[in-house]
Amino acid sequence: MDSKAVHQYLMTKPYASVSQPFGPEVDVYKVKDKMFATLSLAKMNANKLNETHWWLNFKCDPDEAQALRDIFDAVIPGYHMNKRLWNTVILDGSIPQGEIERMIDNSFLLVVQKMRKTEQRSILPHLDT
């Protein structure tokens, strides 16, 4: 899944918006002003080669966050985020699209579940089941 496909998927979420409060190099995705993901281009040293990949940060249940890190080499603790509650996916093509979409869906739901009930009621009917 490349950065354009990730962006398109993030924007399918109800009431999703994107802004760049940290500068032009980081897209921040929010639902009703609550952040559920970031997407940025990051330079990294992987396998001793200098490569550039997009990085997707997303909110995650703490137990699932650790499990995903154990399963996928391209999932690391959230870059510049609370490492217990956020993960970073390095979009290097090693994680299937459906799994990345599932991670995004879970992040979105975790954020919505922390909102007031009135806000939840305006969002949840718009979700695909």
Backbone torsions as a table, in degrees:
resi	resn	phi	psi	omega
1	MET	NA	123.4	-179.5
2	ASP	-92.9	176.5	-174.7
3	SER	-62.5	-35.4	179.6
4	LYS	-67.1	-42.7	178.5
5	ALA	-65.5	-39.7	177.6
6	VAL	-63.4	-46.8	178.7
7	HIS	-57.2	-47.5	-179.2
8	GLN	-60.3	-41.5	-179.2
9	TYR	-67.5	-43.1	178.3
10	LEU	-58.4	-38.3	-176.8
11	MET	-77.4	-8.2	175.2
12	THR	-78.6	-12.2	-178.3
13	LYS	-70.9	140.8	-179.1
14	PRO	-58.0	134.0	177.9
15	TYR	62.3	21.1	178.7
16	ALA	-72.7	142.3	173.8
17	SER	-139.7	159.6	178.7
18	VAL	-129.3	140.0	177.1
19	SER	-146.3	177.0	-178.9
20	GLN	-131.6	62.8	-177.4
21	PRO	-68.3	-18.3	-179.3
22	PHE	-99.5	5.8	-178.3
23	GLY	117.1	170.7	-172.9
24	PRO	-69.1	-11.4	-177.7
25	GLU	-89.9	-3.9	-178.9
26	VAL	-131.5	117.0	173.0
27	ASP	-87.7	130.1	179.5
28	VAL	-112.9	123.8	-178.0
29	TYR	-103.5	129.5	-176.9
30	LYS	-129.8	154.1	168.5
31	VAL	-118.0	117.5	-177.7
32	LYS	46.6	50.4	175.8
33	ASP	70.5	14.0	176.1
34	LYS	-114.3	123.7	-175.9
35	MET	-70.2	133.0	174.6
36	PHE	-125.0	-8.3	177.8
37	ALA	-165.9	157.4	168.5
38	THR	-133.7	155.0	179.0
39	LEU	-139.2	125.3	-178.3
40	SER	-149.2	156.8	176.8
41	LEU	-89.6	125.5	-176.5
42	ALA	-129.6	140.6	176.3
43	LYS	-94.1	132.4	-177.2
44	MET	-140.6	163.5	175.9
45	ASN	-109.3	100.2	-178.0
46	ALA	-114.7	131.8	179.5
47	ASN	52.6	36.6	177.5
48	LYS	64.6	13.7	175.6
49	LEU	-112.2	143.6	177.5
50	ASN	-84.7	110.5	-176.6
51	GLU	-127.8	155.1	175.5
52	THR	-117.6	127.6	178.5
53	HIS	-135.1	157.2	171.5
54	TRP	-80.3	143.9	178.6
55	TRP	-117.4	132.1	178.0
56	LEU	-113.0	118.6	173.2
57	ASN	-96.1	139.8	177.8
58	PHE	-149.0	150.6	178.0
59	LYS	-73.3	149.1	-174.2
60	CYS	-153.8	146.7	170.5
61	ASP	-59.3	136.5	-175.9
62	PRO	-55.8	-40.9	179.4
63	ASP	-68.2	-42.5	178.4
64	GLU	-67.3	-35.8	179.4
65	ALA	-56.5	-47.0	-179.8
66	GLN	-68.0	-40.1	179.6
67	ALA	-61.4	-42.9	179.4
68	LEU	-64.2	-37.2	177.4
69	ARG	-65.2	-35.4	179.5
70	ASP	-71.8	-32.5	-176.5
71	ILE	-82.2	-45.2	-172.3
72	PHE	-113.0	127.1	175.8
73	ASP	-64.0	-27.9	-176.8
74	ALA	-85.1	6.0	175.1
75	VAL	-110.2	123.0	-178.3
76	ILE	-128.3	165.9	175.2
77	PRO	-56.0	146.9	-174.7
78	GLY	-52.9	118.9	179.7
79	TYR	-69.6	122.0	-177.6
80	HIS	60.7	27.4	-178.5
81	MET	-133.1	173.6	172.5
82	ASN	-65.1	112.0	-171.2
83	LYS	-70.1	-14.6	176.1
84	ARG	-81.0	-32.5	-172.7
85	LEU	-109.7	-6.1	-177.5
86	TRP	-132.3	145.1	172.9
87	ASN	-121.2	159.0	172.3
88	THR	-117.9	130.6	172.7
89	VAL	-103.9	125.0	173.7
90	ILE	-86.6	115.3	-174.4
91	LEU	-79.9	74.3	-178.3
92	ASP	-103.7	5.8	178.8
93	GLY	89.6	0.3	-176.2
94	SER	-86.1	-14.0	-178.7
95	ILE	-108.9	129.6	-179.1
96	PRO	-60.2	147.6	-179.3
97	GLN	-54.2	-44.9	-178.9
98	GLY	-60.2	-35.3	178.8
99	GLU	-70.6	-40.7	177.2
100	ILE	-64.4	-42.3	177.5
101	GLU	-61.9	-39.5	178.3
102	ARG	-63.4	-41.1	177.9
103	MET	-62.6	-43.0	177.9
104	ILE	-63.4	-45.8	178.8
105	ASP	-57.0	-45.5	-179.3
106	ASN	-64.4	-40.8	178.3
107	SER	-61.0	-47.0	179.8
108	PHE	-58.4	-47.9	-179.1
109	LEU	-64.3	-38.9	177.5
110	LEU	-59.9	-41.4	179.7
111	VAL	-68.9	-45.1	180.0
112	VAL	-62.2	-39.6	-178.8
113	GLN	-64.1	-19.7	178.0
114	LYS	-89.1	-4.8	-179.4
115	MET	-81.6	166.5	174.1
116	ARG	-62.7	152.1	-177.6
117	LYS	-56.8	-38.1	-179.8
118	THR	-64.0	-39.1	177.2
119	GLU	-68.1	-40.9	178.6
120	GLN	-59.3	-43.5	-178.1
121	ARG	-63.8	-26.1	178.2
122	SER	-82.1	-19.5	-176.7
123	ILE	-99.4	-48.1	-171.2
124	LEU	-57.0	-37.1	178.8
125	PRO	-63.7	-17.7	-177.8
126	HIS	-89.6	-3.0	-179.3
127	LEU	-81.9	142.1	173.2
128	ASP	-74.7	137.9	178.9
129	THR	-105.4	NA	NA
